[in-house]
Amino acid sequence: MSFLSAEDGATTIEALLWLPLFVGMLAVTVDVSLIFNAQSRILGIVQDVDRAYSVGRFENDEDTMARLRALLPYDQNTYTLDTSVTDGIIETRVTIPMSELVATGLFTRVLNMDLTVRDYRYMES
């Protein structure tokens, strides 16, 4: 009857119950961090290239988009890119599926969404 009153292993059972929750929280934290990091890097690249376009280092939208494609660290087939000038305002938009940005891919709801980064800047020349 000592088997029924033994408490050895009680902590192991609790840990097994909580472990999936902790792993899930860790996966969410990693994926969200990677998405925010990618957004920040893409925005920095877009702002730098748009600034160069606004001061005349690039002559047209196609040159600007070619430079963006060269700088963005993703496969060109995975994202869409558009740059246009309307009334002296440069608008650049990069859209990439979040499935390209996450590490775990555990949460399919996030994987079906797109990350869109936009930058607006006045032409200075």
C-alpha positions as CSV (number, residue, x, y, z in Angstrom):
1,M,0.0,0.0,0.0
2,S,3.0,2.3,0.1
3,F,2.5,2.7,-3.7
4,L,-0.8,4.6,-3.2
5,S,0.7,7.1,-0.8
6,A,4.0,7.7,-2.6
7,E,4.3,11.1,-4.1
8,D,7.4,10.5,-6.2
9,G,6.9,11.7,-9.8
10,A,4.1,14.1,-8.9
11,T,6.2,17.0,-10.2
12,T,6.9,15.1,-13.4
13,I,3.2,14.8,-14.2
14,E,2.7,18.6,-13.6
15,A,5.6,19.4,-15.8
16,L,4.3,17.2,-18.6
17,L,0.9,19.0,-18.3
18,W,2.5,22.5,-18.5
19,L,5.3,21.8,-21.0
20,P,3.2,22.1,-24.2
21,L,1.9,25.5,-23.0
22,F,5.5,26.8,-22.4
23,V,6.7,25.4,-25.7
24,G,3.7,27.1,-27.5
25,M,4.5,30.4,-25.7
26,L,8.1,30.1,-26.8
27,A,7.1,29.4,-30.4
28,V,4.8,32.4,-30.5
29,T,7.5,34.7,-29.0
30,V,10.1,33.5,-31.5
31,D,7.8,34.0,-34.5
32,V,6.5,37.4,-33.4
33,S,10.1,38.5,-32.8
34,L,11.1,37.4,-36.3
35,I,8.2,39.2,-37.9
36,F,9.0,42.5,-36.1
37,N,12.6,42.1,-37.0
38,A,11.8,41.6,-40.6
39,Q,9.5,44.5,-40.7
40,S,12.1,46.8,-39.2
41,R,14.8,45.6,-41.6
42,I,12.5,46.0,-44.6
43,L,11.4,49.4,-43.5
44,G,15.0,50.6,-43.1
45,I,16.0,49.4,-46.6
46,V,12.9,51.0,-48.2
47,Q,13.5,54.3,-46.4
48,D,17.2,54.4,-47.5
49,V,16.3,53.6,-51.1
50,D,13.4,56.1,-51.2
51,R,15.7,58.8,-49.7
52,A,18.2,58.1,-52.5
53,Y,15.4,58.3,-55.1
54,S,14.0,61.6,-53.6
55,V,17.4,63.3,-53.9
56,G,17.9,62.1,-57.5
57,R,20.3,59.2,-57.2
58,F,17.8,57.0,-59.1
59,E,16.2,58.3,-62.3
60,N,12.9,56.4,-62.3
61,D,10.7,53.8,-60.5
62,E,12.3,50.8,-62.2
63,D,15.8,51.8,-61.1
64,T,14.5,52.2,-57.5
65,M,12.8,48.9,-57.5
66,A,15.9,47.1,-59.0
67,R,17.9,48.5,-56.1
68,L,15.3,47.4,-53.6
69,R,15.3,43.9,-55.1
70,A,19.1,43.8,-54.8
71,L,19.0,44.8,-51.1
72,L,16.0,42.8,-49.8
73,P,17.3,39.6,-48.2
74,Y,14.4,37.5,-49.5
75,D,13.7,35.5,-52.7
76,Q,12.2,37.8,-55.3
77,N,9.4,35.3,-56.0
78,T,8.1,35.6,-52.5
79,Y,7.3,39.3,-52.2
80,T,5.7,42.0,-54.3
81,L,7.2,45.4,-54.7
82,D,5.8,48.6,-56.1
83,T,7.2,52.1,-56.2
84,S,5.3,55.1,-57.7
85,V,5.5,58.9,-57.7
86,T,2.2,60.8,-57.4
87,D,2.1,64.6,-57.1
88,G,5.7,64.6,-55.9
89,I,5.3,61.9,-53.3
90,I,7.1,58.7,-53.6
91,E,5.2,55.7,-52.3
92,T,7.0,52.3,-52.0
93,R,5.2,49.2,-50.8
94,V,6.7,45.8,-50.1
95,T,4.3,42.9,-49.3
96,I,5.6,39.5,-48.2
97,P,3.8,36.5,-46.8
98,M,4.4,35.9,-43.1
99,S,5.1,32.3,-43.8
100,E,8.5,33.5,-45.2
101,L,9.3,35.3,-42.0
102,V,8.5,32.8,-39.2
103,A,10.7,30.0,-37.9
104,T,8.2,27.5,-36.4
105,G,5.1,27.7,-38.6
106,L,3.0,26.3,-35.8
107,F,0.2,28.9,-36.1
108,T,-1.4,28.6,-39.5
109,R,-3.6,31.7,-38.9
110,V,-0.5,33.8,-38.9
111,L,1.0,32.0,-41.9
112,N,-2.0,33.0,-44.1
113,M,-1.4,36.8,-43.5
114,D,0.9,39.2,-45.3
115,L,3.2,41.8,-44.0
116,T,3.0,45.1,-45.8
117,V,5.6,47.8,-45.4
118,R,5.0,51.2,-46.9
119,D,7.0,54.4,-47.1
120,Y,5.9,57.8,-48.2
121,R,8.5,60.5,-49.0
122,Y,8.5,63.9,-50.8
123,M,10.6,64.3,-53.9
124,E,13.3,66.8,-53.2
125,S,14.5,67.6,-56.7
